[in-house]
Amino acid sequence: MVPVKKGDKVVLRCTRCGYEMELDKSAEKDYKGTSKADEKRVLTTTVVSKEVQVNKEEKEKELEQAKEDYYELVLDEMGEYGDQTS
């Protein structure tokens, strides 16, 4: 039997057949569970953020430089690959 809230009352319901019976006050304390949290295990998280001002032109220059570096690397690798196959 499992305690289930039904309206304002708590009833006991069988998990197999679904039979319900009212929970009397004397048995109510047997079905209540309490747990205490260990104070040492409390975890707090602080979020720190910083707003960074980036100039659009600087960002575009950095992107162009990254593209050029990438293309140089790819061309160098392809040149080495071409030397090995011939």
KAQUINOR-V862310 format. One record per residue. BURIAL is 1 if it has 9 or more other ideal C-beta (glycine too) atoms within 8 Angstrom, else 0. Layout:
BURIAL / BURIAL
This chain:
0 / 0 / 1 / 1 / 0 / 0 / 0 / 0 / 0 / 1 / 1 / 1 / 1 / 1 / 0 / 0 / 0 / 0 / 0 / 1 / 0 / 0 / 1 / 0 / 0 / 0 / 0 / 1 / 0 / 0 / 1 / 0 / 0 / 0 / 0 / 0 / 0 / 0 / 0 / 0 / 0 / 0 / 0 / 0 / 0 / 0 / 0 / 0 / 0 / 0 / 0 / 0 / 0 / 0 / 0 / 0 / 0 / 0 / 1 / 0 / 0 / 0 / 0 / 0 / 0 / 0 / 0 / 0 / 0 / 0 / 0 / 0 / 0 / 0 / 0 / 0 / 0 / 0 / 0 / 0 / 0 / 0 / 0 / 0 / 0 / 0
